[in-house]
Structures are given as C-alpha cells and as structure tokens.
Amino acid sequence: MNYVRRALLSYPNQSGAEALDVQISSSVATGLSGRYARALFALAIEGKALGAVEASLSTLTEALAESADLTALTSSPLVGRGAAGAAVAGVADGLGLDGLTKNFLGVLAANRRLALLPAVIRDFAALNAARKGEVTATVTAAHKLTAAQQKALGAKLKAGIGRDVALTVNVDPSILGGLMVRVGSRLIDSSLKTRIDMLGQALKA
C-alpha cells in the first residue's frame, strides 16, 4: 500500500518525458486530491496503463452518479477501513476495473480518503488532458448525458475555445435541468435551477 507514497517521492528522480509529466502534474492538480491524482497518474504512466485507468475512472464516475449506495460508501465517515476496503474491492471487481485502479481504491479506503474520490477523478482527468494538450471542462447535468450528447457538447466547446476539450461529466439532479460547464475559472451556468432563482429575484425587484 506504500506505492502511492513511492510515486510521490519519485518525482525528483524523473527526467525527459517523465519530467514533463511531473511539470504538468504539479501545475494542474493541487491540494490533497491533487496529490492522490498525481500519484495515480505517475503510476499509470510508469505502468503504461493510462488508457486502462482512464476507462476505469470513467466507469467509476458513471457508477457514482447511478448508485446511491456507492456514493454513501465513499462519503460516509461511519464505514471503517476494513469494511470500506472490502467493499471497494468488490465494487472494482463488479465493475471490471483495472488492477491499478482497484489497488488505488484500496489505498484511499485504508487512508480513509474515499470521500476524495470524485475530486481525484476530476484532477486525474485534468492531468491527462493537459498531457494531451487538451482543455478540461467539468460538466454538471441533471441527468446522465448520452455519448452522442457528450460528443456534441465537446464539439461546441472546441469551436468556442479553439482547442480539444476533455469532458468530466457529473450528475446532480438538484440543478433540475440544463447544464453547468466550468472551463478553468469560467463558469457557464444554464441550469434550470439558476434560471428559476433569477426569475424569483426579478419578481421580487
């Protein structure tokens, strides 16, 4: 379970293409979630498993959006280390996640950091996008977006930004409808909730 720490400590000893990845990691992902994301990112590069980890994290994102039980497992402080570790191992097997991601979930469980999982996934996506020369857009939708909808949204954002866009899509029913899209520090909020709130404020004026 010490391999995350090893990944973090190995950064100064890397060179060439790996050093470039380190620079990307240090500038894109910050904070505690960023440290875990950078560790996973470095291990994925080392093990030539970026594609597999990326696919597994995408599967996890969908599972978190669809399963209240999984969300409760990752966010509840009442679940002990042992129980959380066994549960996420079972989830990983059930979802068909790659070995590195499965082990990484075990590390988060052992360190009682499963609540960071959504932020770690977001930071990992940002790292991977930066490595590809893409821009990351975090999209919040009231309902799950189809592959076709994500493709169309990505194309629209690319046309507006002028660069390829990697989407990280989260589902939040509380926005009622529409989308919230964050690219860097810019937030485009077309959610139904915000429009209703603005209408309410206008009626009070």
N, C-alpha and C positions, 0 to 999 in steps of 0.2 A: 504493500500500500504506500510505500515511500516513493513511488515512481513519479508522482506529481511534484514532490519537493525536488527530486533529482532533475526533472525537466526545468524547473525554475532556476535552479542553481547552475545548470549547464549553459545558460545563455552567454556568459562572458567568454566561454571557450569555443564558440562557434565562429565560422569565418565564411567568406564568399557569399554564395546564395543563401546559406543559413543565416548569416549575419544580417542580410537584407530582411529576411523574415523576422528576425529579432527586432529590427528597427520598426517594422510595420506593427509588430505586436505591442511594443512599448508606447507607440503613439496613438493607437486605435483603442485598445481595451485597457481601461484603468479601474481602480478600485478592487475590492475583493473578488467580485465576479470576474473582473478582467484578469486577475491573477490565475484563477482556475481555468478560464478560457485560454489564456496564453499557454498554460501547461499542457492542456489537451491539444492545442494547436501544434505545439512543438513536438509532442509525441506522435501526432498524426503525420507530420512531415517526416519525422525520423523513421516511422514505420511504413511510409508510403501508403498511408491509409486515409488521406484527406477525403477522397470521394466516399469511402465507406462511412466515415464518421459524419460527414455532411448529410448523407442519406439517413443515417440513424437519428441524428438530431432533428431532421425534418419529420421523421416518423414520430418522435417524441413530442414535438410541438403539436402535431395533429391529435395525438393521444391525450395530451394535457387539455386541449380545447374540448375534447369529446367526453372525457371521463372525469366526473366529479370526484370519484374515489381516488384516482391518481393525483388529482390536484390536492385533495385532502392529505394524502400520504406525504407529498413533498412539502406541504406548507405547515402541517401540524407539529407543534413542539412537543406534543404528548407521546409521539411514537419514538420508542427507544432505538438506540443504534443497531442492536441486533435484529430487531423486528424490521426496521427500515431497510437494512442491508439485505435481509432475506426477501423482503417484498420487492425491492427494485431489481434483484436478480431474477425473480420470477417474471416481473414485467418485461425485462430485457429479453428473456428467452421467449416470452409470448409474442413480443413484437418483432422478434428476429433481428435484434440489434447486433452490431458487430462486437467483437470481443473487447476492443479498446474502450468503446463507449460503455459497455457493460461494466468493465472494471472501474471506469471513471465514476460511474454512478455509485459503485460500492465505496469509493473514496469519499464522495460527497456525503453518503449516509454515515460512514464511520466518523466523519468530522462534524456531523450534524449541520450540514450546509445544503441539504436538498432544497431548501427554500430559495436558494440562489439559482436553481436550475434554469428558469426562464431567462434570467439575466445572462447566465453563462452561455446559453444557446444564442442569444442576441449578440453577445460580444464575439463569439466564435464566428458567426455569420459575417460580422463586420471585419474581422481579421481575414477571413477567406476572401471576402470581396475586395479588400484593399490589396491583397496579394495578386488578385487578378486584374487590378486596375479599375474595379467597379466602384460604384457608389451604393451604399446600403440604404434602403428605405424600409422603415418599420411601419407596417400597415395594421391598423386595428379595424376589424369588421364586426358587425353584429352577428353575422353568420359565416360559416365556412365558405371560402371562395373556391370555385372550381378551378381546375388547371387552366381552362380557357380564359376565365376571368383574370387570373393572375398574369397570364401571358399578355392579355390586352392592357392591363394596368401597367405592367412593366414597359410595354411599348410606348404608352402615353408618357410615362415618366422619362423614358430615354429621349423622346422627342423634345421634351421640355428642358431637360438637363443637359443633353448633348453627350451623355456617357451611358455605358451599360449600367443597368440597375439590378442589384440583387435584393429580392424581397424577403423580408421576415414578416410573416403574417400571424397575427394573434386574433383570437375571437373573444369579444366582450359584448354579450347581449345587452348590457346596460346602455350602450350607445343607441340602441333601438333600431337604427338603420344607417345607411350611408357609410362613409369611411373616414378614418383619421390617418393621415400619412405624414410621417416625420422623416425628413431627409436632413441629416446634420442638425443644425439648430432651427431649421424651418419646419413649422407645423402647418399642414393643410387640413383644416377641420371642416368636413362636410357632413358630419354626423347629424342624424335626425334629432338627437338629444340636444345638441348645441343650438340647432335651429329653433327648437321649441323653447329653449331657455331665452334665446334672443327675442323671440316673439313675445314671451311673457314680460321681458324687460321693456319692450317697446310699448306694450299695452299699459304698463304702469306709468310711462312717461307723460 
